[in-house]
């Protein structure tokens, strides 16, 4: 069974995605995503970064 994390909607483009999906693909290569939670979410569709609430 596939367990989903928290789903969010990008406030800029309206794309809905799982936070772990966004961090895996949109945040690839970012030191903050590797070292720990930076407090932001990056949309894998448009690249907009917004605070995690």
Secondary structure, DSSP 8 states (H G I E B T S, - for coil): ------EEE-TTT--EEEHHHHHHHTTTT-HHHHHS--SEEE-TTT--EEE--
